[in-house]
Amino acid sequence: MIIKKYTSLDEYKQMNVEFFSQPIVKGFFESDSSHMELLEKAIIQGDKKSQRMLDNLFFEHFLLYRLVKYITTLSHFYSIDFDKRLRKQKVRYPAILDKTIDDSENDGTMGDFLSYKQEEFHEMNQDLNLFDIIENDNLLLAFKSLTLKEMQILQLIIIENRKQVDIAHLFGETPQNIAKTKKRAIEKVQRQLINF
C-alpha cells in the first residue's frame, strides 16, 4: 500500500475536507493549537512520536466527548421520567382538597365546598384615616389626587398594616394587581410632590 506524502498541512486539509468538517474533529483542533502542530509533524514530516501523541490526545478528547454526551442524554431522559413519575403520583395520591366527595365525578371536590368569607370595607378600621395623619398640605393634595381604589389600598397597607394577599382577597383580585395599583399610586404621589 502506498501512502501519499503531503507537502503542506493546507493540502492535507483540502484533500480531507469532510473529515475536518466533523464537529468532534473540529472541536479537537479548535480546543488547542498544539494539536494542529502535532498533526503537521505527523503528516508532513512523518514523525511517529507526534502521531502517537496525537492519537492519544484525540482518544482522550473522544472519551470526554462521549462522557459528556452520555451524561447529557441521561439527565434529559431522567428529567422526563421524573416528570412522568410525579404526574402519576399526583393522580394516584391527590391532595385532600382535590379528592372527590363521592366516587362520582359530578359532586365536586372538597375544595369546592370551602368558601372564603370576604370582609366588607365597612368592617375596616374607621377610627383612623390616612388623611388624618398627613400634616403636609402638599402631600395631602397629592393623596387626594388618587382614585378611590388607590386610596383604599394605601389605607389598608399603611394604616391597617394588611398584606397584599389579604387586600387581594378583599378586592377579589390577584396580589400582583394590588402590587401594581400600590406602585402606581405611590408613583402618582411622588410625581405630584415633585410638581409642587
NUTI-119960 format. One record per residue: x, y negated, z negated of N, C-alpha, C in turn. Coordinates in steps of 0.02 Angstrom, whole numbers, plus 32768, in hexadecimal, padded with zeros to 4 digits. Atoms other than C-alpha are relative to their C-alpha. Example, Ala and Ser with C-alpha at 12.3 -4.5 7.8 and 13.67 -1.06 7.14 Angstrom:
BEGIN
802D803B8000826780E17E7A802D7FC48000
7FD6803B800382AC80357E9B7FD97FC97FDB
//
This chain:
BEGIN
802A803B8000800080008000802C7FC28000
7FD9803D7FF980447F5780327FDD7FC87FDA
801B80388027802C7EC87FB780167FBF8022
7FF1803E7FDD80227E1E800A80227FD07FD0
7FDD80338027809B7D9B7FCA7FE27FBC8012
801C80437FF680577CEC7FB480387FCD7FF6
7FCD8034800580BF7C4F7FCA7FEF7FCA7FCD
80158032803280587BE07F587FC180177FDC
803C7FEF80287FD27BEA7ED37FC17FE98024
803A80197FDA7F5D7B827F407FEB80318036
800F7FCE7FCC7F697C037FCB7FDD803C7FE1
801F7FC880237F3F7C8D7F4E7FB87FEF7FEC
8044801580157EA97C2A7F0D7FD17FFC803D
802980057FC47E6B7C0B7FBF7FEC8045801A
800F7FBC7FE97E747CC47FE77FD080247FD0
80297FDF80337E157CF17F477FCE7FCE7FE1
802F803380177D927C677F3C7FC8801E7FD7
80387FDF80247D087CDE7F05801580147FBA
7FE77FEB80417D727D217E7780077FC47FD1
7FF6803B802A7D9E7C737E367FC07FDA7FF2
80408022800C7CE97C3A7E407FD680227FCB
80257FDD80357CAE7CBA7DBF80087FD97FBF
7FFF8029803D7C817C637D1B803480177FCC
7FD17FE880337CEB7CD37CAB80487FF28015
7FBC800E7FE77D867CBC7D18800D7FB67FFE
7FFA804980017D687C027D2A800B7FE77FB8
7FF8801280467D547BF37C6D804480127FE4
7FBE7FE980187DF47C557C4F80367FCF8016
7FCC802C7FE87E5E7BE47CBB7FF77FB77FEA
800C804480197E0C7B437C7F800F7FF97FB6
7FF5800380497E237B707BC780487FF07FEE
7FBA800C80107EE17B687BCE80287FFA8042
7FDA800B7FC27F567B227C54803980328008
7FC97FCF7FFB7FDC7BA37C2A7FEA80408025
80197FC57FDC7F6C7C2A7C74800E7FFA804B
7FF4800B7FB97F7E7BDD7D21804B8006800E
7FB87FF97FF7803C7BD47D0A801480498000
7FF17FB8800280417C8D7CDC7FE980228041
80187FE47FC17FD87CB57D7680317FF18038
7FD180137FCB80517C567DE48040802A7FFB
7FC47FD7800880E67CB47D9B7FF380488015
80107FBB7FF0808E7D5B7DAF7FF5800B804A
80127FF77FBA804E7D417E6080397FEA802F
7FCE801C7FD180D27CD47EB38045801F7FF4
7FBC7FE8801081707D0C7E578002804B7FF4
80027FB8800C81367DBE7E34801A80147FBC
7FE87FF3804481637DB37D7B7FD180307FDC
802A7FCC802081237E527D257FEE7FEC7FB9
800E8014804581307E087C767FC67FCD7FFF
803680327FFB80C27D747CA77FBE80228012
803C7FDB7FEC80477DEE7CF87FE180237FC3
80197FDD803C80397E557C567FE27FCE7FCE
80198033802F80257DB87BEC7FBC7FE58018
803F80197FE37F9E7D767C627FC880337FF8
80327FCA80087F447E1F7C5E7FE880037FB8
80137FFD80477F487E227B9F7FD67FC37FEB
8027803C80117F0B7D6E7B907FBA8003801E
80427FFB7FE17E7E7D8D7C0B7FD580357FDC
80257FCC80247E4E7E2D7BAE7FE47FE47FBF
80178020803E7E427DCA7B0A7FC67FD0800F
8035802F7FEC7DDD7D437B627FBF80258012
803A7FD97FEC7D697DC57BAC7FDC801E7FC4
801F7FE4803D7D4E7E1A7B037FDC7FCB7FD8
8021803780247D277D737AB27FC07FEC8023
803B80107FD87CAE7D4B7B3F7FC880337FF4
80327FCC800C7C567DF27B287FE47FFD7FBA
8018800680457C4D7DDA7A6C7FCF7FC77FF8
802D803A80047C007D2D7A7D7FBE800F8024
803C7FEE7FDA7B867D6E7B007FD480317FD8
80247FCF80297B567E007A8E7FDD7FDE7FC6
801D8023803A7B3A7D8F79F77FC77FD38016
8035802C7FE67AD47D147A5F7FC280278011
80397FD67FEE7A667D9D7AA57FDF801E7FC2
801A7FE2803E7A547DEE79FB7FD67FCD7FD9
8026803280257A1F7D4C79A77FC07FEC8024
803C80117FD979A57D257A347FC980337FF4
80337FCC8008794C7DCC7A287FEC800A7FB7
80127FFB804779547DCE796A7FCD7FCB7FEE
80318034801078F97D2779637FBB8010801D
80407FEB7FE378727D6979D87FE080367FD6
80197FC9802978617E0779707FE97FE57FBC
8014801E8040785B7D9F78D07FBD7FDE8005
804180227FF677CC7D3579147FC780328007
80337FCC7FF9776D7DD279467FEE801E7FBD
800D7FE3804277817E1D78997FDB7FCF7FD3
802180338029774D7D7A78477FB77FF98013
804680057FEA76B07D6D78B17FD8803E7FEB
80227FC3801476857E23788E7FF17FFF7FB5
800A80038048769B7E0577D37FC77FD07FEF
80368030800D76287D6D77D97FBC801D8010
803F7FE07FEE75A27DD5782E7FEE80347FCC
800E7FCB803175B37E6577B37FF27FE57FBB
8007801B804375C27DFC77167FF27FB68002
800F80477FFB75677D57772E7FFF7FE07FBA
80048024803F756A7CD276A67FB980087FE5
80417FF4802174DB7CDE762A7FC97FD5801F
8033802D7FE674817C4776727FEF80108049
800C7FEF7FBA74907C8D77247FD880408008
80277FC27FFB74387D3176FB7FB77FF1800A
804880097FF773857D4477337FDC80177FC1
80267FEF803C73017D4F76AC7FE580478005
80177FBC7FF472B17DEA76F58027801C803A
7FDD7FE17FC972ED7E6377787FEB7FE28043
8016801E7FC172877E0A77FD80247FBE800A
7FD9803C7FF172DF7D7A78527FD57FC17FFE
802B803A7FFC72477D0678507FFA7FDA7FBE
800A8021804072487CDE779680327FC97FF1
7FCE8033800C72E67C75779A803280177FCB
7FCC7FF08031737B7C7077267FF27FDF7FBE
800880208042738C7C43767080127FB68004
7FEC80467FF873E27BA276A47FC87FD5801C
803880267FE573457B6F77037FCE7FEA7FCB
8031800F803472DF7B6F7664801B7FD17FCA
7FE48030802F73577B0376017FF47FBA801D
800B80447FE773327A4B760B802B7FCF7FD7
7FDB80348022739379B075DF7FD17FC67FF6
802D8037800E732E792C758980257FBE8009
7FE0803F7FF4735C788475CE7FE77FCC7FCF
80138036802D736077F275587FE67FC68029
801A803C7FDF73017757758580297FC47FE9
7FD8803A8012735276AD75847FE57FDC7FC3
801B8021803B72DB766F74FD801980207FBF
7FE57FDF803B732A76ED748580477FE97FF0
7FBB8015800A73D5769B749780037FCB7FCA
7FF3803180357421762774187FEA7FBB8018
801A80427FEC73BB7588742880187FC97FD1
7FEA80328031740B7532739280387FD5801C
7FC680247FE774AA750073EC7FFF7FFE804B
800280087FB774AF74BC749C80447FE88017
7FC080147FE37545749F750D80067FB38002
7FFE80497FFC751573E77520800A7FE07FBB
7FF9801C8043751373CF746280497FFC7FE9
7FBB8000801875CB73F7744D802F7FD8802D
7FD680277FD3760E739274E17FFC7FB77FEB
7FFE80468016764672E674A580177FD18036
7FE680297FC9769D72A775437FC87FF48032
803780127FD27622724A75B3800C801A8046
7FF17FE87FBD767C727876547FF5804C8005
800A7FB78002767C733076237FB680117FFE
80487FF5800475C4732575F77FDF7FF58044
801B800C7FBD759C72DB76A2801380388030
7FEA7FC97FD57603736376F67FD7803F7FF3
80297FC5801075A273EB76997FB87FF78017
8044800C7FE974FD739A76C77FF88009804B
80047FF77FB7752973AA77807FFA804B8012
80057FB87FF37525746A776F7FB88015800C
80427FE47FF7749274D477A57FEA801F7FBE
801B7FE2803E742175207720802280427FF1
7FE07FBF800A746C75CC773A80487FF97FE8
7FBA800B8014751F758B772C80037FE87FB8
80028018804674F2752F768B7FF080397FD0
80137FC8802C749F75CA7642803A80307FF7
7FC87FD2800575357636766A80377FE37FD4
7FCD801E802B75B075BB761D7FE97FFB7FB8
801C80018045753D75A97585800980437FDF
7FFA7FBC801C753D7665756C804980127FF2
7FBA7FEE800975F97674758180207FD67FCA
7FDD802D802F763275DB751E7FDF7FFF7FBB
80228008804075AF75C874967FF180437FDF
80167FC0801E756E7679747D803580378005
7FC87FD17FFC761376CF74A67FEC8045801D
80177FC27FE075BF77507517803180168035
7FD67FE47FCB761B77C2758E7FDB7FFA8042
801D80067FBE760077B676497FD3803B8011
80297FC47FF375BA7867764B7FBA7FF67FE1
8041800C80207532783675CE7FD87FCB8025
802280367FDB750A7798762F7FE5801C8042
80177FE17FC274FE780076CE7FBF80277FF4
803D7FDC8010747B786E76797FC67FCE7FF6
80358032800A741A77D276457FE47FE58041
8015801C7FC07416778D76F57FED80358033
800E7FCB7FD0740378367749802F7FFE803C
7FCE80057FCA74A2781B77AE803E80287FED
7FC17FDC800E754F786677B9802F7FD27FD8
7FCF8029802475DC782C7746802C7FD6802F
7FD780257FD0763D77F777E17FDC7FC08016
8028803B7FEF75AF7780781080037FCC7FCA
7FFD802E803A75B17735776280447FDF7FFE
7FBC801C8001766E771F776B80087FCB8036
7FFB80317FCA765F76C578137FD97FC07FEF
8028803B801475D6765377D180237FD87FCB
7FDA80218035763D762C7736803B7FD9801D
7FC680207FE176D67605779F7FEB7FC38028
801980377FD87671759978157FEA7FC67FD3
80168034802E762675397781803B7FDB7FE2
7FC5801F801E76CF7519773180257FD58033
7FDF80277FCB771A74E077D77FD87FC0800F
802A803A7FF37685746B77F0800B7FCC7FC9
7FF4802E803876A1741F774280447FDF8008
7FBC801C7FF7775B740A776680017FCC8038
800280307FC9773873B3780C7FDE7FBF7FEA
8024803B801876BC733E77B7802D7FD67FD2
7FD48024802E773C7312773080387FDD8025
7FCB801F7FD877C272ED77B27FE67FC18022
801E80397FDE774A7277780B7FF47FC47FD2
800E80378030772A7211776B803C7FD67FF3
//
